[in-house]
């Protein structure tokens, strides 16, 4: 499985953003930019001269859109062209906001309707208090580092309390009020060492909840030949990977090592 797009969050507050065109589509892009704190620039040359990095192009005329795409790209801007995904350097996902928590659901321009439908389903699942939990964790960052100086230990402690049913379960509306209580009596999360996972199938959905959580917490994922990439992708993106021989022991490494054995 490969990504066709790379999801990124751009900070545009106070920055110029080019929005070209008229009509409902252009107006929607202007509102989007303003909502994120950006400064809308309606002239491409002005945007280039003032250091804009993004451009939204909403011309109905194909030739006008293509001409402005070429000018913008030659000046180093990334472009989004309404209803013309083949011309887009980036697409705009359907956004769900809970305070500082921002979820973006995108389909790479394939189906905005599907992205919206998924976002609406998630809206019903995520409590309004999710933003308050994020802010409480942000305020506690210094205390969290003091309690868990090691980055791996800190991450595992958070993984343990933020899991489903944990003391800071993100879907529990009362979790935000328990951050200080948890830190006052905090114990380390999943300890270091090695844990073995024996695959039962090539389908990552057959992992148990505990196995999926361990993969998501690992500092190093050691795996035998034949372990599917779809399973390995359940690990953190920044976790180390190491191929080991079938039947060998887990390698020695600081932090949490997960040894994934292939299907027997």
N, C-alpha and C positions, 0 to 999 in steps of 0.2 A: 504494500500500500504506500503510495507516495502522495505528498501534498501538491495540489495544483496552484495553491496560493499560500502566502505566508501571512497569517493574521498579525496585525500590529496595531498599537494604539498610538495615535499621533497627538502630541500636545500642541494645540493651535491657539490657545488663549493669548489674545493680544497680537496675533500674527496675521499678516495679510493672506487671504485665500481668494483665488480668482473664481468667480461664478459668472458664466456667460450665458446669454439667452433670455428669452421671455416666456411667459406662460406659467402654468401650474408646476411643471417639473422644475423649472429654474427657481421659482419661489420656494419650493420645498427644500431645495439645496441651500438657498440663502438662510432659511430658518434653521436648518441643521448646523450650518457653520456658526451662526450667531448663538445657538444653544450651547455650543462647545466653547464660546468665548472668542471665536475668530472674528477678524475684521474683513467683511465682504468687499472685494474689489471687482467692479464690473467691467474694467478695461484690461485686456491681456497685457498690453505693454506696460501699463502702470503697475500691474502685479509683478511683472518681470523686474522692473526697475526698483521695486520696493522689497524684493527678496521673497516673494511667494514661493512656496514649495509644492502646493497642490492646486489643481484647477478642475472645476466642474464645468462641463460643457453641455448645454441643453438646447442647442440649435435644432430646429426641425429640418433644416436643409442639410442634406448629407455632405455636399461639397464644403459648405461653410464649417461644418463640424470637423471634417477631415483637415481642412486648412489650419484651423486653430489648434488641432491636435499636434500637427507637425511643428507649428511655431512654439507651442508650449514645451514640447519634448526637446526641441533644439535648445531651449533655454534652461533645460534641466528640471522642469516641473513634471510631477506625476499627474496623469489625467484620468478623470472619470467622465465617460460620455453616456448620457442618458439613453437607455434603450439600445445601445450599441456595444454589447459586451466584448466584441472582437477588438474594439478600439481602446478598451479600458486597461490602464495600468493597475488600477485598484477598483474594488467594488465597495458599496456601502451596505453593511449588514443591517439586520433588524436589531434594534437596541433595546435592552431591558436595564433599567436603572434602579438601584437600591442604594442611594447615597453614593459613597465612593465605589461601590461594587457595580461594575458595568459589564454586562454579558452581551456579546455580539454573536448573533446567529446568521451565518452566511452560507450561500450555496455557490459562491464564485460567479454569480450572475446568471446561473442556470434557471433559478425559480425564486423570485422575490416573494411570491405567494406562499411557498412552502416555508421560507425563512420566517415570514410573519406568523404563520400558523403555529410553528414550533415556539416562537417567542411568546405567543399568547398562552400556550400550554404551560410554559415555564413561569409566566406571570402568576398563574394560579397556584404554583407549587412553592414559590419563594416568598417568605413572609416579609412584610414591610420593615421589620426589625433587623433584617440582614445588614443594612447599612450601619446601624448602631453597633452591631457586633464587630464589623470591620473597623469602625472608629475606635472602639474600646481596645481592640488588639493593637491598633496603631499607637494609641496613647501609652500602651504597656510595653512598647518595644524595648525600651532601656531595661525595664525590670525583667523582661523575658530573657534578654541577653545576659543579664547578671545571674539569673537562676540557671540558665543553660548556656555556658560560654561556648561550648562546642557546637558548630553549625549543624552537624548531623544529629546530635542529641536533641538540639532545639527543634529541628524539623520533625523528628520522630515523636517528640512530646506533643507537638501541635497536631500531628496526624492522628494520634491516639484520642485527643479530646474533641477534635472536629469531626470524627467519624460518626456515622449514624448511631444514635443512642448515647454518644459521648456527652460529657458535661457541657461542652460548647457546641453541640450539634447545630449547624447553621440553619436547619429547618425548624428548630425549637425557638419560638418567639421570646422565651425567657433567657436565652443563652447570654445575651449581651450583659445582663445584670450579674452574671456569674464569673466574669473574667478575673476580677480582683480576688474573688474567693478562691478560684482555681490557682492563681499564682501564689497566693499566700501559703497554700499547702501542696504546691506542685511536686509531683514525682516524675522521674524520667519516663518517657514513652517507651516504645519498643527498644529494647536494649540492643547493643551491638552484638557481634558474633555472626554466625552463619545459620541460615534456615534453608531447608531443602524443599523444593516443590516438585512433585512427580506428576507430569502431565498425563491426563486421562484421554485427551483428544487434542486435535489441532485447533479447536475452536476456543478462542479466549473467553467466550461467555461461559465455558464450562469451569473456569476457575471459581473457587469458593470466594466468598466475600473476604475472608481472612487472607487468602492467597493474593487477591487483587490488591488489598490494602498493603501487604508486605511488598509487593512489586512496586507500588507507588511510593514506598518509603525507603527503598534500598539505595545505598551508596554505590554498590557494585552489583551488577547482575552477571553471574557466571552461568554459562549455558553450554550444554552438550550439542554436538552437531545434530541437525535435524529439528531443533526447536523452531517453530514457525515465527516469522517476523511479526505476525499479528499479535502473538503473545508477548514478545519482547517490547512491543510498542506500548504495552500497559505500564511499563516502568516510567519513572521520571525521565524527561528528555535529557537532563544533565547527569543522569546516573552513568557510571562507568560500565563498560561491557567487556567481557572476557570469554573467549571460546576455550572450553576445556575438553579433554578427552572423555569419552563415555566411561562411566564408572569411577572417575577420579574424584578425589575429595575437593571440597570448596577451597579456593585459594585464601591465603591469609591476607587480610586487608583491614585497615581501621574502619569502624562504622559497621553498618549492617550489610552483610553479603547474602544475596539470595542465589542459591544454586538451582537452576531449572534443568531437570532431567527430561530427556526426550521420551516419547511414547515407547513403551516396551512391547 
